[in-house]
């Protein structure tokens, strides 16, 4: 026979789980933060403005066509320079002052109605034989150092060779011999010397690192 179970003493109470104040406070904090995030998102979405966006990659110096640009609506910081969507038609026909990449917002300084060749600059075509074109290729906007080279079979002259700064405007297609003509802009003072070297072929190029704003 099993022993009879007597009545529970009046003084005993079934224990309840202990509440953790830390978890309660954390839950309240998360709820508040979530509400603030929703408010911020609603506020940000309400301040979207229509702007001009690049639809296709455009090389430095190239003329923008209608297919190269489009519009989008974004929330923009006032410190960021953008072009309003209403200026879309004015952008067409202008030249890119930098390499433009698809999806980027178009800034006022990214295009110009002037030629990429400045008043104190000249454009010089440089023919590059296949062996003097970098394996990684060249792109519009690349900064170059055009360096004097000795005649074929001759030793380099003593001292530091003369060099000229230039920037690529356009890269042509290779001909049957692999020669690529690269249009560069340089200072007007260096123009005659660069043209002479282009005619003789006694030069090599050095690609300079990209300058970050």
N, C-alpha and C positions, 0 to 999 in steps of 0.2 A: 504494500500500500504506500502511496505517495503521501508525503507529509502535507498537511493542510497549510495553505498560505494565509497568513493572517492579514488583517487590514494594514494598509500603508500608514506609517506613523504620520500624524498631522503635520509635523514640522518639516517633512522632506518634500522638496519641490524638484520636478524634473528639470535638469539643467538645459538651458538654451545655448545655441551657438553664440560665441562672442563676436560682436561687431568690431570691424577694423576701421577706425577713423581714417587711416591713410588711403585705403581703397575708395572710400566714399568721397574724399576730397579730390582724388585723382579723377574719378568719374565725372564729378561736377566740372572740373577744369577742362576735361576733354569735350564735354558738351558745350561749354562756353566757347572754346577754341573753334569747334566745328561751326557754331553759329556765326562767329566772326568771319570765318573763311567763306561761308555762303554769302554773307553781306558784302565782302570784298569782291567776290566774283560777280555778283549782280551789279555792283557799282562799276567795276572795270568794264563789263560788257556794255554798260550804258554809255561809255565814253569812247566807243569805237568811232574812228573817222575813216572815210574813204581816201586811199592814197594810191600812188602809182607804184607798181611792182614789176620787176624784170621777169619776162616770160621765157626768155631764152638767153643763153650765154652770149655776150657781146664783147668782142675784143676791143682793147684800147684803140682809139682813133677811128673806129668804125661808125658809120652813120646808122642811127636807130630807125627801124621801120615800124609800122603799126603792129606787125606780128611780134616784135621784140618786147613789147610792153603791154601790161594789162592793169587792172585795178583790183584792190582788195580792201577790206575793212579791218582795221586793227586798232588796239589801244596803244597809243604812242606816247612816250614820255615827252614833255614839252622841250627837253634839251636835245632831242634827236631831230636832225634835219631831214625832212621828207618833202615830197612834192604832192600836193593835193590832187585828187583824181580829176578835178576840173582842168588840170594842166596837161592832161594826157596828149591832146592834139598838138600842144606846143612842144612837147618832147620829141615827137616824130620829126626826123630830119636833122636833129642835132647829133653831135659827135660825142662818143664816150671818152671821158678824160681818164678813166681807169678801166680795168677789166671788170665787166659786169657779169654777175653770176645769177642763174635762174633762182627765183624765189626771194632775192634781195629787194629791200625797199629802196627806191631810187631817191637819192639825195640831190639837192640843188647843185652841189659841186661835182656831181658825177657826169654831167653833160655840159657841153658848150656849143654855142652857135658859131664859134670861131674855128679856124683851122687848128689842128693839133700842133702845127709848126708855128711857134711864136714869132714875134717881130724880130727878135734877135737870134733866131735859129734858122737852120737850113735842113733840107731833107737830102740824104745821100744814099743811093742804092749800093749795097755791098754784096758782091758775088762770093758766096762761100762754097768752096769745093766740098765734096762729100766728106773728106777726112777732117774738115774743120768745123763741121756742124756738130754740136753736142749730141750725144746719144739720147739724151732726154728731150731734145728738140728745143726750139725757141718759140716764144709767144709774144704777142704784142704787149708792150709795157715792160718787158725785160730790160734791165739796165746792163750795159756792156762797157767794157774797157777794150778799145781797139788798140792793139800793141804792135809796134814795128817788128817786122821779121826780116832776117837776112835773106839774101838771094839764095836760090837753090844751090846746095853744095858749099856755101860759104859759112865761115864761122861767125857767130854773133859778134857784133861790135862790143868793145869793152864798155863797161858802165851800164847804167839802167837805161833800157830802151825807151824811146818816146812813146807816149800813149795818149789816147783821146777818149773822153767820156761820150757816150751816145745812148739813145733809148730806142728800142725796137717799136716801129709803128705797124709794120705789116711783114708777114713772112710769105714768100711766094712758094710755088710748087717746084719740086726738083725737076730739072730737065733730064734728057736721056743720059747725060754724063754724071748725074747726081748733084749738079751745082744748084744751089738755092740762092735766090736773090732776096736779100733782107733790106727793107727800107728802114733807115734809122734817122732820127733827128739829133742834131748836134749844134753846138754854138756856131754862130756865123763865122767866128774867127777860125774855127777848126775845119770849116767846110772845105776849103781848097786842099788842105793837107790830106783830109780823108778821101777826097775824090781822087787824088793822085795815087794813094795806096790802093783804092778800089781798082784803078786802071792797071796797076802793076801786079796786084795780087800779093804784095809783100806785107802782109799783116796777118795777125791771128786775133781771135776775140776771147775775152775772159768774161764770163757771166758773173755779175755782182750779186750779192745777197739782196733779198727783198727788204725794203725799208718799211718798217711798221710805223704807222702814224703815232 
